[in-house]
Amino acid sequence: MTTDATDATDAYANPDLLWSRETLLARLDDPALRVIDVRPGERFAHGHIPGARHFDIYALNCDDTDTAPLQSFTRMWAFLLGRRGVAFEDTVVFCGEIAGMTAARGLWFLEYLGHRDAHVLDGGFAGWAAAGLPVSRDPEVPAPAAFRHRIDRNRLATWRDVQATIDAPDRVVLDTRGRAEFTGEDRRATRGGAVPGAVHLEWVNHLTPAGTMKPAAELRALFEAHGITPDKEIIALCQTGYRSTHAYLALRLLGYPRVRNYLGSWNEWGNREGLPVQRPEG
């Protein structure tokens, strides 16, 4: 069964967020297109989509979502995009090895910066290469651009937003980490465990074995079985805000109207004194 966003038998509400290989191939000569390859540098050097710019965004984290550090982090991200020749008006497609969490993180951050033309390549570079599509080893040296952003605060959650969600009937904290992290057996901060009342659904459940996003019907059934429904505001978290953006992407594809990513995630919550933590039953 195909998982293309264009599959009419199982349509996403926002299919343009997820580009198929065919869609990208048809747009490669578009002068306003920016393909951002988020894989490690050595993977990019061994082969990439022609014209792609390299930007390994993994580990660009912010574990303090108070106002000053968050503003500094946001300015840094916008500057780094501009250094890769990305302007606010460009069409941006993020390419990972698969349709994974790092590409989803790129899409989420652009939407947080107010950008409305960001996409993820379904199946990533692995799917592109497996299909026999053009691959280059030539580096792209872009001219810097100014990425003048307009923050969309509704895309991001701080620790205060998460705290306000606890016990709120119309809000859900969605924990996308591994089960052992959720229960506190795998502790990656001063304290291990979960936000009280959080729902656990590991992010890898959004993907097919081929590294593409699951069809809409499967994703919808998966989320609704865990009480993640469109009438609620969803705040997703993980350890550092990458896996949670994959849930953000999946829910945006389905048309959920109120979805946020907790940027600081457990790296902030588990290390910030005074915030409540529960240890769910294993």
C-alpha positions as MATLAB code, in Angstrom:
seq = 'MTTDATDATDAYANPDLLWSRETLLARLDDPALRVIDVRPGERFAHGHIPGARHFDIYALNCDDTDTAPLQSFTRMWAFLLGRRGVAFEDTVVFCGEIAGMTAARGLWFLEYLGHRDAHVLDGGFAGWAAAGLPVSRDPEVPAPAAFRHRIDRNRLATWRDVQATIDAPDRVVLDTRGRAEFTGEDRRATRGGAVPGAVHLEWVNHLTPAGTMKPAAELRALFEAHGITPDKEIIALCQTGYRSTHAYLALRLLGYPRVRNYLGSWNEWGNREGLPVQRPEG';
ca = [
       0.000    0.000    0.000;
       1.365    3.411   -0.921;
       1.900    5.977    1.803;
       2.121    8.973   -0.527;
       0.340   12.008    0.848;
      -1.466   12.097   -2.533;
      -3.130    8.692   -2.003;
      -6.799    9.500   -2.616;
      -7.983    6.383   -0.784;
      -6.614    7.660    2.514;
      -6.098   11.397    2.375;
      -4.437   13.548    4.994;
      -6.150   16.795    5.978;
      -2.911   18.714    5.277;
      -1.182   16.569    2.642;
       1.177   19.291    1.390;
       3.217   19.047    4.598;
       4.530   15.703    3.318;
       6.074   15.654   -0.149;
       6.421   12.520   -2.214;
       9.566   11.822   -4.247;
       7.613   12.596   -7.400;
       6.519   16.001   -6.111;
      10.066   16.973   -5.186;
      11.533   15.685   -8.458;
       9.099   17.843  -10.428;
      10.143   20.939   -8.445;
      13.934   20.513   -8.372;
      14.501   23.308  -10.892;
      12.331   25.791   -8.978;
      14.643   28.714   -8.045;
      12.650   29.318   -4.849;
      13.077   25.717   -3.642;
      15.470   24.964   -0.796;
      16.106   21.289    0.017;
      17.660   21.068    3.485;
      19.459   17.785    4.180;
      19.509   17.264    7.963;
      21.593   14.068    7.993;
      25.107   13.914    9.464;
      27.811   15.471    7.305;
      29.412   12.193    6.261;
      26.073   10.867    4.988;
      25.514   14.066    3.021;
      29.026   13.878    1.526;
      28.445   10.322    0.288;
      25.407   11.411   -1.711;
      22.483   13.828   -1.554;
      19.646   15.223   -3.632;
      21.019   17.604   -6.302;
      21.047   21.176   -5.046;
      20.446   20.228   -1.400;
      22.072   22.313    1.337;
      23.454   20.593    4.405;
      22.198   21.567    7.865;
      22.651   18.922   10.566;
      20.249   20.330   13.140;
      20.488   17.448   15.599;
      21.625   18.564   19.081;
      20.651   22.200   18.486;
      18.650   22.159   21.688;
      17.112   24.549   24.180;
      16.566   23.143   27.661;
      15.345   26.402   29.221;
      12.084   27.830   27.859;
      12.049   30.958   29.968;
      11.797   34.093   27.843;
      15.439   35.194   27.495;
      17.033   31.828   26.570;
      14.134   31.014   24.266;
      14.543   34.297   22.391;
      18.278   33.732   22.042;
      17.741   30.213   20.711;
      15.148   31.451   18.216;
      17.468   34.138   16.854;
      20.262   31.575   16.476;
      18.032   29.238   14.474;
      16.903   32.015   12.142;
      20.528   33.102   11.622;
      21.666   29.566   10.796;
      18.865   29.154    8.256;
      19.893   32.403    6.608;
      23.524   31.244    6.451;
      22.312   28.343    4.332;
      20.624   30.687    1.910;
      17.097   30.174    3.216;
      14.848   33.232    3.090;
      11.418   33.501    4.652;
       9.754   33.486    1.214;
      11.379   30.226    0.041;
       9.779   26.792   -0.287;
      11.682   24.535    2.125;
      11.780   20.724    2.069;
      13.558   18.897    4.888;
      15.216   15.611    3.976;
      16.405   13.069    6.536;
      17.510    9.485    6.051;
      13.816    8.552    6.367;
      10.761   10.643    7.257;
      12.261   10.879   10.714;
      12.326   13.101   13.756;
      15.113   15.466   12.637;
      13.315   16.423    9.423;
      10.110   16.851   11.436;
      12.008   19.102   13.847;
      12.998   21.317   10.923;
       9.409   21.631    9.725;
       8.153   22.388   13.214;
      10.752   25.077   13.781;
       9.928   26.840   10.526;
       6.246   26.815   11.430;
       7.157   28.228   14.851;
       9.097   30.956   13.001;
       5.903   31.784   11.117;
       6.865   30.100    7.823;
       3.978   28.557    5.872;
       5.752   26.727    3.053;
       7.763   24.003    4.829;
       7.597   20.280    4.021;
       9.144   16.897    4.842;
      10.251   14.429    2.160;
       8.342   11.203    2.784;
      10.770    8.278    2.943;
      13.737   10.655    3.088;
      16.961   10.184    1.165;
      16.834    6.400    1.586;
      13.592    6.254   -0.379;
      14.895    8.718   -2.965;
      18.063    6.709   -3.622;
      16.232    3.370   -3.604;
      13.946    4.697   -6.339;
      16.978    5.385   -8.549;
      16.468    9.155   -8.578;
      19.358   11.589   -9.202;
      22.068   11.758   -6.528;
      24.912   14.261   -6.337;
      28.147   14.537   -4.395;
      28.735   18.161   -5.356;
      28.398   20.574   -2.429;
      26.034   23.516   -2.764;
      27.601   26.792   -1.621;
      24.642   29.101   -0.996;
      24.695   32.868   -0.777;
      23.562   33.936    2.707;
      20.047   35.320    3.049;
      18.119   37.140    5.729;
      15.503   34.953    7.388;
      13.138   37.571    8.824;
      10.752   35.543   10.938;
       7.411   36.171   12.622;
       6.966   33.957   15.696;
       3.837   31.808   15.902;
       3.629   31.234   19.643;
       0.812   28.690   19.220;
       3.317   26.161   17.831;
       5.516   26.071   20.936;
       4.990   25.066   24.575;
       7.097   26.144   27.538;
       7.281   24.474   30.921;
       4.587   26.868   32.116;
       2.254   25.744   29.309;
       2.813   22.106   30.255;
       2.202   22.858   33.918;
      -1.113   24.520   33.013;
      -2.118   21.413   31.039;
      -2.020   19.079   34.058;
      -5.614   18.159   35.024;
      -7.071   20.357   32.243;
      -9.914   18.344   30.643;
      -9.429   19.832   27.166;
      -5.634   19.387   27.016;
      -3.320   16.396   26.760;
       0.414   15.978   27.289;
       1.649   13.398   24.773;
       4.909   11.700   25.766;
       6.680   10.271   22.714;
       9.735    8.748   24.456;
      10.516    5.078   24.908;
       8.529    3.191   27.536;
      11.457    2.884   29.963;
      12.018    6.645   29.812;
       8.333    7.249   30.517;
       8.296    4.987   33.577;
      11.569    6.406   34.893;
      13.564    3.189   34.568;
      15.707    4.904   31.924;
      16.517    8.202   33.638;
      18.033   10.902   31.439;
      17.640   13.861   33.805;
      17.969   14.521   37.522;
      14.545   12.954   37.943;
      13.041   10.150   35.906;
       9.386    9.620   35.134;
       6.641   11.546   33.394;
       4.476   14.633   33.582;
       1.439   13.724   35.742;
      -1.430   12.539   33.559;
       0.658   12.322   30.387;
      -0.319    9.829   27.677;
       2.460    7.623   26.328;
       2.761    6.801   22.623;
       6.259    6.257   21.263;
       7.005    8.208   18.092;
       8.196    5.228   16.023;
       4.577    4.075   15.834;
       3.937    6.799   13.236;
       6.190    5.126   10.660;
       5.984    2.213    8.260;
       8.912   -0.254    8.074;
      10.058    1.608    4.937;
      10.494    4.859    6.878;
       7.450    6.611    5.425;
       4.556    8.066    7.382;
       1.655    5.692    7.977;
      -1.584    6.349    6.094;
      -4.051    8.771    7.617;
      -6.536    6.121    8.735;
      -3.859    4.211   10.653;
      -2.499    7.342   12.306;
      -5.953    8.553   13.244;
      -6.907    5.218   14.804;
      -3.600    5.094   16.674;
      -4.015    8.512   18.276;
      -7.705    8.190   19.043;
      -7.113    4.834   20.751;
      -4.895    6.750   23.197;
      -7.386    9.553   23.771;
      -5.544   11.977   21.477;
      -8.541   13.563   19.743;
      -8.924   16.712   17.607;
     -11.121   18.485   20.169;
      -8.196   18.745   22.597;
      -5.046   20.817   22.670;
      -2.064   18.480   22.361;
       1.373   19.264   23.793;
       3.987   16.735   22.690;
       7.275   16.135   24.489;
      10.245   13.765   24.483;
      13.769   14.259   25.861;
      14.996   17.218   23.814;
      12.085   18.085   21.512;
      12.859   16.002   18.409;
      10.741   12.866   18.725;
       7.869   15.064   19.863;
       7.989   17.034   16.607;
       7.320   13.796   14.764;
       4.025   13.594   16.658;
       3.487   17.264   15.803;
       3.941   16.427   12.106;
       1.617   13.411   12.273;
      -1.115   15.380   14.045;
      -0.750   18.333   11.677;
      -1.108   15.935    8.744;
      -4.376   14.755   10.271;
      -5.625   18.313   10.681;
      -5.540   18.581   14.467;
      -6.068   22.314   15.079;
      -4.194   22.783   18.368;
      -0.803   21.065   18.526;
       2.353   22.319   20.251;
       5.852   21.008   20.752;
       7.416   21.347   24.202;
      10.853   22.508   23.151;
      12.588   21.959   26.498;
      10.925   18.557   26.956;
      12.175   16.188   29.668;
      15.649   17.682   29.596;
      14.084   20.779   31.114;
      11.165   19.308   33.056;
      13.166   16.538   34.717;
      15.952   18.925   35.725;
      13.845   21.886   36.853;
      13.185   21.787   40.591;
       9.618   22.124   41.788;
       7.847   20.646   38.769;
       5.719   17.546   39.474;
       6.844   14.121   38.304;
       5.021   10.806   38.413;
       6.394    7.283   38.012;
       3.852    5.350   35.906;
       3.522    1.636   36.483;
       5.862   -0.361   34.270;
];
